[in-house]
Amino acid sequence: MCTLEKTGNIFYLTLTGDDEHRLNPTLIATLRSTLAQVKSQSVKGSVLITKADGRFFSNGFDLKYAQAGGSAKASIDRLRNMVDLLKPVVADFMSLPIPTIAAVTGHAAAAGLLLAMSHDYIMMRSDKGVLYMSELDIGMTLPDYFTAMIRSKIGSAVARRDLVLKTSKIRGEDAVRMGMVDSAHGTAEETVDAAVQLAEELGKKRWDGKAYAEIRKSLFPELCGILGLKDVEVLPSHL
């Protein structure tokens, strides 16, 4: 599951436990309620860091949950339901009125990678862990908002090809070179420390939250259109 802690103006959303942090309806619902809590408690200077215990940031959708549907049709229906349920979580991240940082200290695969990419910044561990978009390997197409996220956040056509058509398992230093993450660090602790340092720097800016969220959304029109997010004009209260 996940927990939410707050130190100063930094929120820490932690995927807890030593499992793969597979995204099933229960965890997805918990993420949504946690993000709603962050939004309601945020103030100027707030920043969110998402991190995870153990070897995995998240290994994607809970395929065991899907397979337990009892029939091939029920399994596919469960998978489609998880795809539909995660979409509002991505929308929540894209409209959150504070900067967001993913501290990826383990493997981030498929929907788990999409979860990381929903943040404004990604710090990654370089000694262990890979980024991996596994859909082609398991024989399914990418949901529309996955494709829009990849097109929006990864500028290099070569990097996009290697991620989704070559299904490369990308380590930290290569992910930095490919423009997929902002920095790579030697250990899990160093990765989280780097995220905290960035959060402290961003928090000092004390930006208007509504303006921050709207400018973020404006940078990714294709993605936000698919997510159903509308643009809202924000003007200063005084000049």
Backbone as CSV, one residue per row, in Angstrom:
resi,resn,N_x,N_y,N_z,CA_x,CA_y,CA_z,C_x,C_y,C_z
1,MET,0.843,-1.194,0.000,0.000,0.000,0.000,0.880,1.247,0.000
2,CYS,0.373,2.352,0.507,1.184,3.564,0.529,0.871,4.382,1.771
3,THR,1.835,5.215,2.138,1.677,6.109,3.271,1.982,7.526,2.829
4,LEU,1.505,8.490,3.618,1.799,9.894,3.365,2.333,10.514,4.638
5,GLU,3.511,11.120,4.540,4.108,11.842,5.655,4.468,13.241,5.177
6,LYS,4.622,14.155,6.130,4.955,15.527,5.777,6.020,16.030,6.741
7,THR,7.111,16.541,6.170,8.178,17.159,6.938,8.395,18.558,6.381
8,GLY,8.120,19.563,7.189,8.166,20.918,6.661,7.115,21.063,5.577
9,ASN,7.540,21.519,4.401,6.617,21.649,3.277,6.745,20.506,2.278
10,ILE,7.475,19.463,2.623,7.659,18.331,1.710,6.745,17.183,2.116
11,PHE,5.903,16.755,1.173,5.093,15.553,1.349,5.883,14.356,0.827
12,TYR,5.831,13.260,1.565,6.473,12.012,1.135,5.394,10.945,0.953
13,LEU,5.145,10.573,-0.293,4.240,9.474,-0.600,5.117,8.239,-0.820
14,THR,4.955,7.238,0.034,5.821,6.055,-0.018,4.996,4.816,-0.318
15,LEU,5.395,4.101,-1.371,4.824,2.787,-1.654,5.511,1.812,-0.707
16,THR,4.756,1.263,0.229,5.349,0.541,1.352,5.389,-0.964,1.115
17,GLY,6.299,-1.609,1.863,6.421,-3.063,1.785,7.530,-3.481,0.846
18,ASP,7.856,-4.762,0.896,8.973,-5.293,0.109,8.476,-6.079,-1.096
19,ASP,7.271,-5.712,-1.600,6.735,-6.416,-2.765,7.039,-5.607,-4.027
20,GLU,6.311,-5.896,-5.114,6.581,-5.231,-6.390,5.732,-3.974,-6.592
21,HIS,4.907,-3.632,-5.594,4.038,-2.455,-5.682,3.214,-2.487,-6.965
22,ARG,2.612,-3.642,-7.198,1.754,-3.807,-8.374,0.495,-2.966,-8.215
23,LEU,0.078,-2.351,-9.316,-1.068,-1.449,-9.300,-2.352,-2.241,-9.534
24,ASN,-3.123,-2.416,-8.476,-4.427,-3.062,-8.556,-5.485,-2.064,-8.107
25,PRO,-6.765,-2.388,-8.210,-7.788,-1.402,-7.841,-7.638,-0.831,-6.438
26,THR,-7.205,-1.649,-5.482,-7.063,-1.163,-4.114,-5.953,-0.131,-3.998
27,LEU,-4.776,-0.435,-4.554,-3.662,0.510,-4.478,-3.962,1.766,-5.283
28,ILE,-4.574,1.611,-6.440,-4.905,2.783,-7.257,-5.859,3.702,-6.514
29,ALA,-6.865,3.132,-5.856,-7.802,3.944,-5.082,-7.098,4.656,-3.935
30,THR,-6.149,3.966,-3.298,-5.388,4.577,-2.207,-4.533,5.727,-2.714
31,LEU,-3.927,5.564,-3.890,-3.139,6.643,-4.482,-4.017,7.867,-4.742
32,ARG,-5.209,7.645,-5.275,-6.107,8.768,-5.552,-6.495,9.511,-4.281
33,SER,-6.834,8.780,-3.241,-7.232,9.441,-1.998,-6.042,10.161,-1.360
34,THR,-4.845,9.588,-1.495,-3.654,10.229,-0.951,-3.337,11.512,-1.696
35,LEU,-3.457,11.496,-3.019,-3.206,12.706,-3.802,-4.246,13.781,-3.493
36,ALA,-5.475,13.372,-3.238,-6.500,14.349,-2.837,-6.129,14.990,-1.506
37,GLN,-5.565,14.193,-0.611,-5.121,14.716,0.680,-3.979,15.712,0.493
38,VAL,-3.025,15.365,-0.375,-1.919,16.282,-0.665,-2.455,17.599,-1.221
39,LYS,-3.365,17.494,-2.166,-3.910,18.709,-2.788,-4.596,19.591,-1.758
40,SER,-5.366,18.991,-0.872,-6.126,19.777,0.107,-5.229,20.417,1.160
41,GLN,-4.062,19.806,1.420,-3.173,20.310,2.464,-2.027,21.170,1.917
42,SER,-1.895,21.248,0.605,-0.753,21.951,0.021,-0.891,23.458,0.194
43,VAL,0.258,24.100,0.312,0.341,25.552,0.417,1.478,26.012,-0.484
44,LYS,1.662,27.311,-0.609,2.803,27.810,-1.360,4.089,27.263,-0.742
45,GLY,4.938,26.689,-1.575,6.181,26.095,-1.088,6.111,24.598,-0.890
46,SER,4.914,23.994,-1.015,4.802,22.539,-0.871,5.378,21.827,-2.087
47,VAL,5.932,20.643,-1.849,6.479,19.779,-2.906,6.151,18.337,-2.519
48,LEU,5.886,17.493,-3.525,5.630,16.076,-3.290,6.782,15.241,-3.806
49,ILE,7.276,14.324,-2.964,8.238,13.302,-3.380,7.546,11.947,-3.267
50,THR,7.568,11.170,-4.344,7.050,9.799,-4.329,8.232,8.845,-4.371
51,LYS,8.240,7.897,-3.433,9.316,6.925,-3.361,8.728,5.566,-3.002
52,ALA,9.576,4.552,-2.956,9.081,3.198,-2.699,10.091,2.413,-1.882
53,ASP,9.586,1.528,-1.040,10.434,0.590,-0.310,10.820,-0.571,-1.222
54,GLY,11.940,-1.192,-0.925,12.289,-2.436,-1.591,12.914,-2.281,-2.962
55,ARG,12.903,-3.377,-3.725,13.607,-3.456,-5.009,12.841,-2.828,-6.163
56,PHE,11.564,-2.543,-5.967,10.729,-2.037,-7.040,10.149,-0.674,-6.689
57,PHE,10.169,0.231,-7.666,9.334,1.430,-7.563,7.891,0.990,-7.810
58,SER,7.649,0.384,-8.953,6.389,-0.307,-9.231,6.592,-1.156,-10.477
59,ASN,6.113,-2.391,-10.411,6.266,-3.317,-11.534,5.015,-3.378,-12.402
60,GLY,4.227,-2.310,-12.375,3.103,-2.220,-13.290,1.805,-2.764,-12.723
61,PHE,0.871,-3.020,-13.617,-0.431,-3.528,-13.201,-0.298,-4.903,-12.557
62,ASP,-1.241,-5.206,-11.675,-1.252,-6.476,-10.946,-1.839,-7.560,-11.844
63,LEU,-0.981,-8.220,-12.604,-1.444,-9.223,-13.558,-1.974,-10.471,-12.861
64,LYS,-1.469,-10.772,-11.668,-2.016,-11.905,-10.918,-3.466,-11.639,-10.530
65,TYR,-3.759,-10.402,-10.158,-5.132,-10.031,-9.867,-5.999,-10.216,-11.114
66,ALA,-5.488,-9.775,-12.267,-6.245,-9.934,-13.511,-6.471,-11.405,-13.839
67,GLN,-5.421,-12.209,-13.696,-5.510,-13.626,-14.041,-6.449,-14.390,-13.114
68,ALA,-6.719,-13.848,-11.938,-7.608,-14.504,-10.977,-9.081,-14.251,-11.280
69,GLY,-9.369,-13.679,-12.439,-10.749,-13.373,-12.789,-11.614,-14.593,-13.017
70,GLY,-10.999,-15.736,-13.287,-11.762,-16.967,-13.431,-12.015,-17.409,-14.860
71,SER,-11.805,-16.504,-15.810,-11.952,-16.844,-17.227,-11.112,-15.871,-18.027
72,ALA,-10.873,-16.196,-19.295,-10.080,-15.305,-20.141,-10.757,-13.943,-20.264
73,LYS,-12.074,-13.939,-20.459,-12.796,-12.665,-20.594,-12.734,-11.864,-19.303
74,ALA,-12.931,-12.537,-18.176,-12.889,-11.829,-16.902,-11.507,-11.246,-16.637
75,SER,-10.456,-11.970,-17.027,-9.094,-11.465,-16.842,-8.853,-10.216,-17.670
76,ILE,-9.303,-10.237,-18.931,-9.147,-9.069,-19.792,-9.975,-7.905,-19.254
77,ASP,-11.165,-8.190,-18.759,-12.002,-7.126,-18.189,-11.321,-6.491,-16.981
78,ARG,-10.674,-7.317,-16.159,-9.964,-6.773,-14.993,-8.788,-5.901,-15.431
79,LEU,-8.066,-6.337,-16.460,-6.944,-5.542,-16.956,-7.444,-4.210,-17.507
80,ARG,-8.502,-4.249,-18.301,-9.057,-3.010,-18.848,-9.530,-2.087,-17.728
81,ASN,-10.104,-2.657,-16.698,-10.562,-1.844,-15.574,-9.394,-1.140,-14.896
82,MET,-8.277,-1.839,-14.718,-7.105,-1.206,-14.106,-6.565,-0.086,-14.992
83,VAL,-6.566,-0.290,-16.310,-6.149,0.763,-17.239,-7.037,1.995,-17.066
84,ASP,-8.335,1.769,-16.967,-9.275,2.882,-16.795,-9.103,3.566,-15.436
85,LEU,-8.847,2.789,-14.388,-8.714,3.350,-13.048,-7.456,4.191,-12.889
86,LEU,-6.378,3.800,-13.581,-5.125,4.547,-13.428,-5.172,5.902,-14.124
87,LYS,-5.979,6.020,-15.144,-6.029,7.267,-15.924,-6.320,8.482,-15.052
88,PRO,-7.314,8.436,-14.142,-7.535,9.605,-13.271,-6.384,9.885,-12.316
89,VAL,-5.607,8.861,-11.953,-4.434,9.092,-11.112,-3.419,9.953,-11.859
90,VAL,-3.208,9.626,-13.137,-2.306,10.435,-13.960,-2.844,11.854,-14.068
91,ALA,-4.151,11.992,-14.254,-4.753,13.322,-14.314,-4.553,14.072,-13.007
92,ASP,-4.657,13.364,-11.887,-4.432,14.004,-10.586,-3.011,14.549,-10.479
93,PHE,-2.027,13.757,-10.915,-0.642,14.227,-10.886,-0.459,15.440,-11.792
94,MET,-1.048,15.397,-12.988,-0.859,16.478,-13.943,-1.534,17.773,-13.495
95,SER,-2.514,17.680,-12.612,-3.214,18.883,-12.148,-2.897,19.236,-10.698
96,LEU,-1.950,18.530,-10.089,-1.594,18.825,-8.708,-0.934,20.206,-8.632
97,PRO,-1.312,21.045,-7.675,-0.836,22.432,-7.658,0.517,22.632,-6.988
98,ILE,1.367,21.630,-7.027,2.709,21.711,-6.444,3.677,20.915,-7.318
99,PRO,4.971,21.219,-7.247,5.952,20.401,-7.966,5.978,18.967,-7.429
100,THR,6.263,18.031,-8.320,6.293,16.617,-7.952,7.597,15.978,-8.419
101,ILE,8.139,15.106,-7.582,9.420,14.444,-7.865,9.266,12.957,-7.586
102,ALA,9.654,12.127,-8.543,9.696,10.683,-8.329,11.128,10.282,-8.013
103,ALA,11.327,9.653,-6.853,12.628,9.093,-6.486,12.564,7.599,-6.792
104,VAL,13.069,7.225,-7.954,12.937,5.854,-8.449,14.146,5.057,-7.973
105,THR,13.965,4.333,-6.891,15.068,3.601,-6.270,15.039,2.114,-6.585
106,GLY,14.161,1.719,-7.515,14.082,0.321,-7.938,13.482,0.249,-9.322
107,HIS,13.138,-0.956,-9.751,12.594,-1.144,-11.086,11.269,-0.394,-11.247
108,ALA,11.096,0.248,-12.409,9.826,0.896,-12.768,9.430,0.372,-14.135
109,ALA,8.383,-0.440,-14.178,8.013,-1.121,-15.413,6.566,-0.835,-15.777
110,ALA,6.319,-0.699,-17.084,4.975,-0.583,-17.639,4.194,0.523,-16.919
111,ALA,3.057,0.193,-16.318,2.268,1.212,-15.620,3.041,1.841,-14.471
112,GLY,3.994,1.105,-13.903,4.844,1.668,-12.860,5.765,2.739,-13.407
113,LEU,6.252,2.552,-14.631,7.049,3.587,-15.279,6.170,4.789,-15.598
114,LEU,4.950,4.534,-16.053,4.038,5.642,-16.329,3.772,6.452,-15.065
115,LEU,3.650,5.765,-13.936,3.455,6.462,-12.664,4.620,7.401,-12.388
116,ALA,5.842,6.929,-12.594,7.013,7.790,-12.397,7.003,8.964,-13.366
117,MET,6.645,8.696,-14.623,6.652,9.745,-15.645,5.570,10.792,-15.417
118,SER,4.611,10.499,-14.571,3.558,11.468,-14.262,4.066,12.613,-13.389
119,HIS,5.274,12.471,-12.858,5.877,13.508,-12.021,6.618,14.531,-12.872
120,ASP,6.885,15.687,-12.286,7.625,16.739,-12.985,9.102,16.393,-13.139
121,TYR,9.657,15.722,-12.156,11.076,15.367,-12.151,11.211,13.893,-11.763
122,ILE,12.250,13.255,-12.316,12.550,11.871,-11.949,14.022,11.768,-11.589
123,MET,14.287,11.335,-10.353,15.636,10.974,-9.935,15.682,9.444,-9.904
124,MET,16.780,8.864,-10.394,16.843,7.409,-10.511,18.124,6.871,-9.893
125,ARG,18.021,5.703,-9.323,19.175,4.987,-8.799,19.964,4.392,-9.967
126,SER,21.281,4.494,-9.943,22.086,4.008,-11.069,22.674,2.620,-10.849
127,ASP,22.817,2.204,-9.577,23.475,0.916,-9.343,22.523,-0.257,-9.504
128,LYS,21.220,-0.033,-9.299,20.229,-1.083,-9.451,18.948,-0.464,-10.007
129,GLY,18.151,-1.292,-10.676,16.865,-0.822,-11.170,16.913,-0.436,-12.638
130,VAL,15.813,-0.709,-13.341,15.693,-0.370,-14.753,14.333,0.260,-15.017
131,LEU,14.253,0.997,-16.106,12.993,1.469,-16.672,12.650,0.545,-17.833
132,TYR,11.392,0.094,-17.884,11.045,-0.956,-18.846,9.571,-0.826,-19.200
133,MET,9.278,-0.672,-20.495,7.895,-0.648,-20.967,7.629,-1.992,-21.636
134,SER,6.915,-2.864,-20.932,6.857,-4.283,-21.281,5.692,-4.668,-22.178
135,GLU,4.869,-3.722,-22.599,3.630,-4.082,-23.302,3.876,-4.939,-24.544
136,LEU,4.857,-4.590,-25.364,5.121,-5.389,-26.565,5.524,-6.808,-26.198
137,ASP,6.289,-6.971,-25.134,6.735,-8.301,-24.724,5.581,-9.190,-24.276
138,ILE,4.519,-8.579,-23.739,3.390,-9.403,-23.305,2.259,-9.404,-24.324
139,GLY,2.438,-8.652,-25.423,1.490,-8.742,-26.527,0.262,-7.870,-26.387
140,MET,0.442,-6.639,-25.918,-0.692,-5.715,-25.856,-0.261,-4.334,-26.326
141,THR,-1.219,-3.588,-26.873,-0.923,-2.231,-27.296,-0.920,-1.295,-26.086
142,LEU,-0.352,-0.134,-26.304,-0.296,0.858,-25.235,-1.622,1.608,-25.148
143,PRO,-2.163,1.790,-23.948,-3.332,2.659,-23.804,-3.019,4.063,-24.313
144,ASP,-4.056,4.771,-24.746,-3.827,6.064,-25.394,-3.084,7.045,-24.502
145,TYR,-3.374,7.044,-23.210,-2.700,8.018,-22.353,-1.262,7.612,-22.058
146,PHE,-0.933,6.305,-22.153,0.463,5.875,-22.071,1.244,6.459,-23.250
147,THR,0.707,6.284,-24.454,1.389,6.767,-25.658,1.553,8.279,-25.617
148,ALA,0.513,8.981,-25.186,0.600,10.441,-25.109,1.643,10.880,-24.090
149,MET,1.728,10.171,-22.965,2.742,10.487,-21.962,4.143,10.292,-22.531
150,ILE,4.352,9.194,-23.218,5.680,8.910,-23.786,6.052,9.955,-24.828
151,ARG,5.103,10.298,-25.699,5.386,11.322,-26.706,5.636,12.677,-26.062
152,SER,4.921,12.964,-24.976,5.025,14.273,-24.334,6.297,14.440,-23.522
153,LYS,6.738,13.357,-22.875,7.827,13.469,-21.909,9.184,13.031,-22.451
154,ILE,9.219,12.255,-23.546,10.495,11.780,-24.095,10.672,12.399,-25.473
155,GLY,11.608,13.334,-25.583,11.738,14.111,-26.803,12.388,13.380,-27.964
156,SER,13.239,12.412,-27.674,13.997,11.729,-28.715,13.198,10.580,-29.322
157,ALA,13.072,10.573,-30.651,12.390,9.472,-31.332,13.148,8.163,-31.135
158,VAL,14.472,8.240,-31.078,15.279,7.043,-30.857,15.016,6.477,-29.468
159,ALA,14.947,7.361,-28.477,14.673,6.904,-27.118,13.282,6.282,-27.019
160,ARG,12.296,6.896,-27.661,10.951,6.321,-27.655,10.940,4.949,-28.327
161,ARG,11.636,4.844,-29.437,11.720,3.551,-30.132,12.344,2.490,-29.254
162,ASP,13.468,2.823,-28.636,14.153,1.832,-27.805,13.306,1.420,-26.610
163,LEU,12.536,2.352,-26.075,11.704,2.048,-24.917,10.541,1.136,-25.287
164,VAL,9.804,1.459,-26.352,8.557,0.740,-26.611,8.638,-0.282,-27.736
165,LEU,9.519,-0.109,-28.722,9.611,-1.052,-29.837,10.784,-2.007,-29.716
166,LYS,11.729,-1.673,-28.872,12.851,-2.572,-28.586,12.723,-3.166,-27.193
167,THR,11.820,-2.622,-26.399,11.577,-2.994,-24.998,12.888,-3.086,-24.207
168,SER,13.736,-2.086,-24.409,15.009,-2.052,-23.699,14.772,-1.866,-22.204
169,LYS,15.623,-2.485,-21.409,15.628,-2.277,-19.962,16.721,-1.251,-19.668
170,ILE,16.289,-0.056,-19.333,17.172,1.110,-19.353,17.637,1.454,-17.944
171,ARG,18.946,1.477,-17.765,19.537,1.798,-16.467,19.739,3.305,-16.321
172,GLY,20.088,3.706,-15.116,20.089,5.107,-14.748,20.869,6.033,-15.657
173,GLU,22.153,5.736,-15.877,22.977,6.634,-16.683,22.457,6.731,-18.108
174,ASP,21.994,5.607,-18.668,21.417,5.640,-20.011,20.115,6.428,-20.025
175,ALA,19.328,6.310,-18.959,18.069,7.050,-18.889,18.323,8.554,-18.869
176,VAL,19.391,8.989,-18.196,19.762,10.405,-18.207,20.147,10.827,-19.618
177,ARG,20.978,10.024,-20.265,21.439,10.340,-21.622,20.266,10.414,-22.605
178,MET,19.263,9.566,-22.410,18.110,9.512,-23.310,17.054,10.562,-22.980
179,GLY,17.281,11.328,-21.919,16.337,12.368,-21.545,15.102,11.871,-20.837
180,MET,15.176,10.674,-20.263,14.023,10.090,-19.578,13.971,10.451,-18.105
181,VAL,15.126,10.666,-17.495,15.183,11.059,-16.089,16.130,12.243,-15.965
182,ASP,16.041,12.932,-14.836,16.832,14.142,-14.650,18.235,13.871,-14.128
183,SER,18.369,12.830,-13.305,19.684,12.524,-12.750,19.706,11.088,-12.255
184,ALA,20.918,10.536,-12.149,21.112,9.178,-11.641,22.088,9.229,-10.482
185,HIS,21.847,8.382,-9.458,22.616,8.448,-8.219,23.011,7.046,-7.774
186,GLY,24.108,6.963,-7.022,24.741,5.684,-6.754,23.944,4.709,-5.912
187,THR,23.127,5.204,-4.992,22.389,4.327,-4.096,20.965,4.843,-3.933
188,ALA,20.135,4.028,-3.290,18.765,4.459,-3.008,18.760,5.691,-2.116
189,GLU,19.619,5.683,-1.104,19.674,6.815,-0.177,20.085,8.096,-0.889
190,GLU,21.078,7.995,-1.765,21.528,9.167,-2.505,20.445,9.679,-3.448
191,THR,19.651,8.768,-3.992,18.557,9.164,-4.883,17.515,9.963,-4.123
192,VAL,17.121,9.474,-2.958,16.135,10.192,-2.145,16.717,11.517,-1.659
193,ASP,17.986,11.513,-1.260,18.627,12.762,-0.820,18.603,13.809,-1.928
194,ALA,18.869,13.381,-3.160,18.850,14.313,-4.294,17.442,14.856,-4.510
195,ALA,16.436,13.996,-4.342,15.050,14.441,-4.483,14.709,15.468,-3.406
196,VAL,15.160,15.236,-2.183,14.903,16.174,-1.095,15.585,17.507,-1.369
197,GLN,16.819,17.461,-1.837,17.542,18.698,-2.139,16.805,19.510,-3.198
198,LEU,16.339,18.835,-4.253,15.583,19.530,-5.293,14.276,20.077,-4.728
199,ALA,13.603,19.283,-3.902,12.341,19.729,-3.311,12.541,20.987,-2.474
200,GLU,13.625,21.029,-1.724,13.898,22.213,-0.903,14.142,23.439,-1.779
201,GLU,14.853,23.252,-2.888,15.102,24.364,-3.809,13.804,24.862,-4.433
202,LEU,12.960,23.920,-4.886,11.705,24.303,-5.519,10.758,24.942,-4.511
203,GLY,10.756,24.431,-3.284,9.866,24.969,-2.269,10.137,26.426,-1.959
204,LYS,11.380,26.837,-2.070,11.738,28.227,-1.788,11.091,29.205,-2.769
205,LYS,10.674,28.692,-3.930,10.068,29.560,-4.942,8.673,30.035,-4.523
206,ARG,7.982,29.221,-3.752,6.651,29.579,-3.237,5.726,30.061,-4.356
207,TRP,5.665,29.264,-5.429,4.820,29.628,-6.557,3.335,29.504,-6.219
208,ASP,2.514,30.241,-6.938,1.074,30.085,-6.841,0.690,28.709,-7.401
209,GLY,-0.011,27.911,-6.602,-0.306,26.539,-6.985,-1.180,26.421,-8.214
210,LYS,-2.208,27.269,-8.315,-3.093,27.197,-9.478,-2.341,27.538,-10.749
211,ALA,-1.496,28.551,-10.688,-0.707,28.928,-11.862,0.254,27.807,-12.237
212,TYR,0.889,27.183,-11.236,1.825,26.091,-11.513,1.122,24.956,-12.236
213,ALA,-0.033,24.544,-11.723,-0.754,23.430,-12.330,-1.191,23.745,-13.755
214,GLU,-1.679,24.961,-13.983,-2.167,25.314,-15.309,-1.029,25.422,-16.323
215,ILE,0.117,25.950,-15.902,1.260,26.037,-16.824,1.762,24.637,-17.148
216,ARG,1.804,23.760,-16.143,2.199,22.368,-16.405,1.285,21.751,-17.457
217,LYS,-0.020,21.878,-17.256,-0.982,21.302,-18.192,-0.797,21.851,-19.600
218,SER,-0.481,23.140,-19.703,-0.341,23.762,-21.020,0.848,23.222,-21.799
219,LEU,1.825,22.650,-21.090,3.007,22.092,-21.760,2.721,20.764,-22.439
220,PHE,1.641,20.096,-22.041,1.358,18.753,-22.547,-0.084,18.680,-23.054
221,PRO,-0.409,19.417,-24.124,-1.810,19.503,-24.565,-2.391,18.171,-25.031
222,GLU,-1.593,17.349,-25.723,-2.123,16.063,-26.190,-2.499,15.184,-25.003
223,LEU,-1.583,15.047,-24.067,-1.830,14.215,-22.895,-3.017,14.730,-22.088
224,CYS,-3.029,16.023,-21.819,-4.091,16.568,-20.984,-5.441,16.524,-21.685
225,GLY,-5.437,16.606,-23.017,-6.679,16.442,-23.760,-7.249,15.050,-23.581
226,ILE,-6.385,14.026,-23.658,-6.827,12.647,-23.471,-7.290,12.419,-22.042
227,LEU,-6.646,13.100,-21.093,-7.025,12.959,-19.684,-8.282,13.750,-19.328
228,GLY,-8.765,14.575,-20.261,-9.964,15.363,-20.003,-9.733,16.581,-19.140
229,LEU,-8.500,17.067,-19.103,-8.175,18.244,-18.301,-8.339,19.511,-19.138
230,LYS,-9.078,20.462,-18.624,-9.340,21.713,-19.331,-8.403,22.809,-18.841
231,ASP,-8.058,23.722,-19.752,-7.246,24.872,-19.378,-8.091,25.884,-18.611
232,VAL,-7.502,26.473,-17.591,-8.160,27.504,-16.798,-7.204,28.692,-16.684
233,GLU,-7.661,29.858,-17.044,-6.813,31.041,-16.949,-6.610,31.428,-15.483
234,VAL,-5.354,31.752,-15.140,-5.018,32.216,-13.799,-4.324,33.564,-13.939
235,LEU,-4.798,34.545,-13.222,-4.211,35.879,-13.243,-3.756,36.240,-11.832
236,PRO,-2.730,37.110,-11.732,-2.255,37.496,-10.399,-3.315,38.284,-9.643
237,SER,-3.326,38.127,-8.322,-4.286,38.851,-7.497,-3.956,40.340,-7.458
238,HIS,-2.668,40.668,-7.661,-2.266,42.073,-7.760,-0.996,42.134,-8.561
239,LEU,-0.754,43.282,-9.181,0.437,43.475,-10.017,1.383,44.456,-9.330
